[in-house]
Structures are given as structure tokens and as C-alpha cells.
Amino acid sequence: MIALLSAADVFVPDGDEARQRAQEELSKAEYQAAKPTWFDQLAADVADWFFGLFEGDGTGAVAPLALTMITIAVVAAVVVALIMWGRPRSSRAVRGRTDLLGEKDDRTAAQLRADAERRARDEDWDGAVVLRFRALARGLLERDLIDPAPGATAQGIAREAAPALPQLTEPLHEAATLFDAVRYLGASASAADYRALATTDDRIQATTPRLSADTAAVRA
């Protein structure tokens, strides 16, 4: 039979003793292990500070400080992107360039081809070859297939265009070689030379280029 305890048998510690017993109990290892670390407290404080930025006036609006910080972050990201990758190339600006193959010439590819054909009708094969290769190069530039540096050579232009037109690598090289021979080495061109160059130019215009990821991104 279980004896019942009377109120007199129950020991109730006073305030100081109760506080001491509570401290002794909480100092045990199992309680200390569950206590938040300094890092937990720091993380909680940072989270409270960050989300407090968006409390605003209680109407759901973002606080002015948060807007300022977001704006600064976006501007900084844009500046970093421009420094790393440069300003996107404008097709209109590229087409407006006049320096090509060492000379200033603002004619379009179509205009250069028309002028080359007029030279060919007059049987001025040297002039026709020079103009037709300039038309070829201008056409590549207008299609954003090359971005030659000022003073780029014919062979340099052919090499730069080759990745986008791999099936025309050899014809491009031959066209550049013909241009250099006539323009700089004093060689005489023939009707066959001009027709071969015109055929290469026509094939380039009719060929769908193989675009790299960077070129496709600029066009998008």
C-alpha cells in the first residue's frame, strides 16, 4: 500500500536555493550542448538585420535603405560585366566602319561588287579583283562574321572568317592570296582570276555560317 505524502513531507526550497539548483541543473553537459553557439547567434543577428531592411513602413513597401543597397549591387554587377566582357558590339556601328584593308572606304558590299563588275566589263581585271575582294571582306563585316582590327591584312581576314565558314577555308585563303599578289606584288590578274574570286564571294553570301556561342549571343 502506497503511503500518501502530506504537505509537511514535501520540501519546497526558498528563492535563493531554487535559483542555485536551477543553475546547477542547467550547467550539466546535456544542457550546454544544446546552447546556441556564438556563430548561431551571429547568423541569427545578421538574418534579422537583413530582413529588417525590407520591413519598410509596414505596408509591404521596401525600405529606402534596402532599395539603395539593391541599386548599388545592380550597378556594381553591370560595371563588373562591362570590365570583364566589354560593351556588346553593335552591328550598325560595325557596318559603319570605313577602315578596311588599309584604306578608308565607306561603300557597302553591294556597291563594291557593282563597281567591280563595271571594272570587269572594261576588262580592268586588276581593279576588278581588288574591288571584289574588298566587297567580300565588307560582306563578312556586314554579316558580323569578322571584327578585324584596323590594318588587318587580307590573310588575317580570311583566317578570322574561316571558323564561321569552315567549308570555304581554302577558297578564302586563295582569294586573299590573289588580292595580295595583285594589290601589293604587282601581279597581273586575268578574267579567270576574277571569275574565281567572284564565285568565292557568291558562295560566301549563299552559305549559312557556323556561329560560335559568343557570336550567337551578340546577335540575340
KESE-962037 format. One record per residue (C-alpha): x, y, z; residue number from 1. Coordinates in Angstrom, 3 decimals. Layout:
% residues N
DRENRO         px         py         pz   num
DRENRO          X          Y          Z   NUM
...
This chain:
% residues 220
DRENRO         px         py         pz   num
DRENRO      0.000      0.000      0.000     1
DRENRO      1.402      3.353     -1.074     2
DRENRO      1.583      5.936      1.650     3
DRENRO      0.364      9.403      0.797     4
DRENRO      2.705     12.339      1.415     5
DRENRO      1.373     15.190      3.440     6
DRENRO      2.125     18.806      2.630     7
DRENRO      4.585     18.785      5.528     8
DRENRO      6.575     15.993      3.922     9
DRENRO      7.094     17.966      0.651    10
DRENRO     10.248     20.116      0.701    11
DRENRO      9.877     23.417     -1.143    12
DRENRO     13.167     25.345     -1.469    13
DRENRO     13.198     29.079     -0.969    14
DRENRO     14.016     31.504     -3.777    15
DRENRO     17.829     31.532     -3.433    16
DRENRO     18.092     27.778     -3.107    17
DRENRO     15.748     27.243     -6.073    18
DRENRO     17.889     29.559     -8.212    19
DRENRO     21.067     27.689     -7.199    20
DRENRO     19.523     24.320     -8.011    21
DRENRO     18.346     25.577    -11.412    22
DRENRO     21.835     26.862    -12.233    23
DRENRO     23.367     23.514    -11.229    24
DRENRO     20.891     21.665    -13.415    25
DRENRO     21.499     23.892    -16.468    26
DRENRO     25.264     23.544    -16.087    27
DRENRO     25.052     19.853    -16.907    28
DRENRO     26.665     18.762    -20.226    29
DRENRO     23.435     17.902    -21.991    30
DRENRO     22.087     21.430    -21.499    31
DRENRO     25.365     23.113    -22.517    32
DRENRO     25.496     21.071    -25.732    33
DRENRO     22.073     22.378    -26.743    34
DRENRO     23.028     26.002    -26.088    35
DRENRO     23.363     28.163    -29.288    36
DRENRO     26.969     28.858    -30.264    37
DRENRO     28.360     32.328    -30.965    38
DRENRO     28.132     31.575    -34.697    39
DRENRO     24.448     30.615    -34.394    40
DRENRO     23.772     33.882    -32.609    41
DRENRO     25.734     35.900    -35.200    42
DRENRO     23.858     34.257    -38.070    43
DRENRO     20.544     34.984    -36.400    44
DRENRO     21.501     38.628    -35.836    45
DRENRO     22.590     39.052    -39.484    46
DRENRO     19.360     37.452    -40.735    47
DRENRO     17.281     39.725    -38.521    48
DRENRO     19.185     42.776    -39.808    49
DRENRO     18.806     41.778    -43.484    50
DRENRO     15.102     41.007    -43.352    51
DRENRO     14.593     44.126    -41.282    52
DRENRO     15.706     46.153    -44.312    53
DRENRO     12.546     45.069    -46.121    54
DRENRO     10.075     45.817    -43.339    55
DRENRO      9.590     49.388    -44.589    56
DRENRO      6.616     51.163    -43.146    57
DRENRO      4.536     48.041    -42.579    58
DRENRO      2.630     48.352    -45.876    59
DRENRO      4.799     45.854    -47.741    60
DRENRO      6.978     48.523    -49.356    61
DRENRO     10.714     48.013    -49.441    62
DRENRO     12.596     50.247    -47.067    63
DRENRO     14.648     53.086    -48.650    64
DRENRO     17.927     51.627    -47.358    65
DRENRO     17.137     48.284    -48.994    66
DRENRO     16.346     49.993    -52.308    67
DRENRO     19.636     51.855    -52.155    68
DRENRO     21.604     48.676    -51.445    69
DRENRO     19.866     46.778    -54.256    70
DRENRO     20.546     49.612    -56.728    71
DRENRO     24.219     49.741    -55.755    72
DRENRO     24.512     45.953    -56.150    73
DRENRO     22.930     46.009    -59.637    74
DRENRO     25.124     48.890    -60.825    75
DRENRO     28.235     47.167    -59.482    76
DRENRO     27.305     43.945    -61.299    77
DRENRO     26.861     45.824    -64.591    78
DRENRO     30.214     47.606    -64.192    79
DRENRO     31.988     44.315    -63.474    80
DRENRO     30.350     42.711    -66.519    81
DRENRO     31.461     45.570    -68.768    82
DRENRO     35.010     45.363    -67.458    83
DRENRO     35.185     41.595    -67.976    84
DRENRO     33.364     41.212    -71.300    85
DRENRO     33.280     44.681    -72.819    86
DRENRO     30.394     46.559    -74.367    87
DRENRO     28.261     44.441    -76.744    88
DRENRO     29.289     45.018    -80.331    89
DRENRO     26.747     46.954    -82.389    90
DRENRO     26.149     45.622    -85.885    91
DRENRO     25.223     49.098    -87.091    92
DRENRO     28.499     50.516    -85.741    93
DRENRO     30.472     47.695    -87.367    94
DRENRO     28.844     48.285    -90.736    95
DRENRO     29.668     51.978    -90.473    96
DRENRO     33.416     51.369    -90.223    97
DRENRO     35.356     52.800    -93.126    98
DRENRO     38.843     51.414    -92.425    99
DRENRO     39.246     48.116    -94.247   100
DRENRO     42.356     46.534    -95.750   101
DRENRO     44.407     49.617    -95.036   102
DRENRO     42.174     52.129    -96.816   103
DRENRO     39.222     54.346    -95.987   104
DRENRO     36.183     53.212    -97.943   105
DRENRO     32.567     53.667    -96.854   106
DRENRO     30.998     51.754    -99.761   107
DRENRO     28.768     48.822    -98.921   108
DRENRO     29.497     45.311   -100.120   109
DRENRO     26.796     45.646   -102.785   110
DRENRO     28.295     48.905   -104.052   111
DRENRO     31.784     47.410   -104.173   112
DRENRO     30.512     44.397   -106.121   113
DRENRO     28.784     46.667   -108.612   114
DRENRO     31.963     48.708   -109.072   115
DRENRO     33.999     45.504   -109.503   116
DRENRO     31.614     44.292   -112.191   117
DRENRO     31.990     47.586   -114.045   118
DRENRO     35.780     47.169   -113.978   119
DRENRO     35.371     43.616   -115.250   120
DRENRO     33.212     44.801   -118.171   121
DRENRO     36.018     47.207   -119.042   122
DRENRO     38.452     44.265   -118.740   123
DRENRO     40.325     46.018   -115.952   124
DRENRO     40.968     42.701   -114.189   125
DRENRO     43.409     44.091   -111.647   126
DRENRO     40.958     46.743   -110.455   127
DRENRO     38.086     44.245   -110.572   128
DRENRO     39.974     41.745   -108.371   129
DRENRO     40.911     44.380   -105.773   130
DRENRO     37.355     45.723   -105.565   131
DRENRO     35.776     42.280   -105.464   132
DRENRO     37.925     41.155   -102.561   133
DRENRO     37.063     44.373   -100.751   134
DRENRO     33.400     43.538   -101.380   135
DRENRO     33.987     40.050    -99.979   136
DRENRO     35.592     41.467    -96.830   137
DRENRO     32.905     44.140    -96.419   138
DRENRO     30.219     41.476    -96.751   139
DRENRO     31.800     39.433    -93.961   140
DRENRO     31.905     42.543    -91.806   141
DRENRO     28.271     43.428    -92.535   142
DRENRO     27.207     39.907    -91.509   143
DRENRO     29.166     40.149    -88.229   144
DRENRO     31.347     37.196    -89.235   145
DRENRO     34.575     39.145    -88.657   146
DRENRO     35.665     42.043    -86.498   147
DRENRO     39.117     42.896    -87.885   148
DRENRO     41.444     45.294    -86.159   149
DRENRO     42.445     48.429    -88.076   150
DRENRO     45.116     47.493    -90.606   151
DRENRO     44.097     43.816    -90.753   152
DRENRO     45.525     42.028    -93.803   153
DRENRO     43.639     40.003    -96.394   154
DRENRO     45.071     36.781    -94.975   155
DRENRO     44.080     37.877    -91.485   156
DRENRO     40.505     38.447    -92.623   157
DRENRO     40.448     35.033    -94.334   158
DRENRO     41.687     33.321    -91.163   159
DRENRO     39.165     35.155    -88.984   160
DRENRO     36.269     34.169    -91.249   161
DRENRO     37.316     30.515    -91.544   162
DRENRO     35.724     29.234    -88.269   163
DRENRO     32.313     30.537    -89.366   164
DRENRO     32.776     29.208    -92.914   165
DRENRO     34.874     26.051    -92.476   166
DRENRO     33.902     24.620    -95.882   167
DRENRO     35.311     27.749    -97.550   168
DRENRO     38.633     27.936    -95.706   169
DRENRO     40.735     27.120    -98.784   170
DRENRO     38.810     29.401   -101.198   171
DRENRO     39.131     32.232    -98.673   172
DRENRO     42.888     31.682    -98.472   173
DRENRO     43.195     31.612   -102.268   174
DRENRO     41.138     34.798   -102.604   175
DRENRO     43.350     36.582   -100.065   176
DRENRO     46.485     35.357   -101.844   177
DRENRO     45.186     36.686   -105.176   178
DRENRO     44.366     40.068   -103.632   179
DRENRO     47.842     40.373   -102.072   180
DRENRO     49.541     39.379   -105.333   181
DRENRO     47.646     41.962   -107.392   182
DRENRO     47.464     44.746   -104.824   183
DRENRO     50.957     44.589   -103.347   184
DRENRO     53.209     42.368   -105.520   185
DRENRO     52.403     43.849   -108.911   186
DRENRO     50.962     40.626   -110.377   187
DRENRO     48.506     40.889   -113.269   188
DRENRO     45.063     39.358   -112.848   189
DRENRO     43.141     37.560   -115.580   190
DRENRO     39.476     37.118   -116.367   191
DRENRO     39.695     33.623   -114.859   192
DRENRO     41.166     35.049   -111.643   193
DRENRO     38.313     37.495   -111.303   194
DRENRO     35.639     34.893   -112.013   195
DRENRO     37.141     32.515   -109.437   196
DRENRO     37.140     35.307   -106.844   197
DRENRO     33.561     36.307   -107.729   198
DRENRO     32.475     32.674   -107.348   199
DRENRO     34.026     32.517   -103.876   200
DRENRO     32.252     35.744   -102.904   201
DRENRO     28.940     34.367   -104.195   202
DRENRO     29.428     31.106   -102.254   203
DRENRO     30.116     33.047    -99.064   204
DRENRO     26.897     35.007    -99.484   205
DRENRO     24.914     31.808   -100.031   206
DRENRO     26.447     29.865    -97.117   207
DRENRO     24.878     29.760    -93.679   208
DRENRO     27.689     30.457    -91.225   209
DRENRO     28.563     28.289    -88.267   210
DRENRO     28.165     30.706    -85.389   211
DRENRO     30.137     30.432    -82.167   212
DRENRO     28.404     30.859    -78.800   213
DRENRO     29.801     34.419    -78.445   214
DRENRO     28.610     35.439    -81.933   215
DRENRO     25.155     33.980    -81.341   216
DRENRO     24.890     35.879    -78.048   217
DRENRO     25.753     39.181    -79.759   218
DRENRO     23.132     38.577    -82.454   219
DRENRO     20.418     37.624    -79.955   220
